[in-house]
Amino acid sequence: MRPIDLSESFSDLLKTRPVNKTARLMLHAIPDEAGTRFGILIPKRLAKRAVDRNTLKRLAREACRAHLVNYQGQVLVRLTKPVGQIGHSQRADWWTELHQLLDCLSQHAP
């Protein structure tokens, strides 16, 4: 599994319908036989603090590693609602939400 580079665009994934949604996150995916690639889109306007953006990216990367073992294709996890400060007590809630978001891909894996 490799990340989508900055030179590669998210535009193809963003043009697709979301595969799954939660309260604050959205998942776009395109099945592909070329391998697994993932991207994380956390806009600065929705998560103002760099600490919060980095925390969300770290949690999303780890959740993708756990869920995308057998999935072949491109995956984009996108933040859709503004977030405030993310404390240690809220990380478990984000972890649960990420797993709910990615569970649909585990069901469609070959």
C-alpha positions in Angstrom: 0.0 0.0 0.0 1.4 3.4 -1.0 0.2 6.9 -0.5 -1.1 9.0 -3.4 1.7 11.5 -4.2 1.3 15.2 -4.4 2.0 15.1 -8.1 -1.0 12.7 -8.5 -4.4 14.3 -8.2 -7.3 13.5 -6.0 -9.6 14.7 -8.7 -10.5 11.3 -10.1 -11.5 10.1 -6.6 -13.4 13.3 -5.8 -15.5 13.0 -8.9 -16.8 9.6 -7.7 -19.7 9.2 -5.4 -18.7 8.6 -1.8 -18.6 4.9 -0.9 -19.4 5.5 2.8 -20.0 8.5 5.1 -19.9 9.1 8.8 -20.8 12.2 10.8 -17.5 14.0 10.0 -15.7 11.9 7.4 -16.3 10.7 3.8 -14.7 7.8 1.9 -14.1 7.7 -1.9 -12.8 4.6 -3.5 -12.1 3.3 -7.0 -11.3 -0.5 -7.4 -8.1 -1.1 -9.4 -5.9 -4.1 -10.0 -2.7 -2.0 -9.9 -2.4 -2.1 -6.2 -3.6 -0.2 -3.2 -3.1 3.6 -2.9 -4.6 5.8 -0.3 -4.9 9.5 0.3 -6.0 11.7 3.2 -7.6 15.1 2.7 -7.8 17.2 5.8 -8.3 20.9 4.8 -6.8 23.6 6.9 -10.1 25.5 6.9 -11.8 22.5 8.6 -9.0 21.7 11.1 -7.3 24.9 12.0 -4.6 23.6 14.2 -1.7 21.6 12.7 -1.7 19.3 15.7 -5.2 18.3 15.0 -4.6 17.8 11.3 -1.5 15.6 12.0 -3.5 13.6 14.6 -6.2 12.9 12.2 -3.8 11.9 9.4 -1.9 9.6 11.8 -5.1 7.9 12.9 -6.4 7.6 9.3 -3.1 6.1 8.1 -3.1 3.5 10.8 -6.8 2.6 10.2 -6.1 2.3 6.5 -3.2 -0.1 7.2 -5.5 -2.2 9.3 -8.4 -2.3 6.9 -6.9 -2.2 3.4 -4.8 -5.4 3.6 -6.8 -7.3 0.9 -8.3 -4.3 -0.9 -7.0 -3.4 -4.4 -7.7 0.2 -5.6 -7.5 3.9 -4.7 -8.9 5.1 -1.5 -9.4 8.7 -0.2 -10.5 9.6 3.3 -11.8 13.1 3.5 -12.8 15.4 6.4 -16.1 17.1 5.7 -17.1 19.0 8.9 -15.1 21.5 11.0 -13.4 20.1 14.1 -12.2 21.8 17.2 -9.3 20.8 19.4 -8.8 17.0 19.5 -7.8 15.9 22.9 -6.6 12.5 24.0 -10.0 11.5 25.2 -11.5 12.1 21.8 -9.0 10.0 19.8 -11.0 6.8 20.6 -14.1 8.4 19.1 -12.2 9.3 15.9 -10.7 5.8 15.8 -14.1 4.2 16.0 -15.5 6.5 13.3 -12.6 5.7 11.0 -13.2 2.0 11.4 -16.9 2.4 10.7 -16.0 4.3 7.6 -13.5 1.7 6.3 -15.6 -1.4 7.2 -17.4 -1.3 3.9 -14.1 -1.8 2.0 -13.3 -4.9 4.0 -16.7 -6.4 2.9 -16.0 -5.8 -0.8 -12.5 -7.3 -0.8 -12.0 -10.4 -2.9 
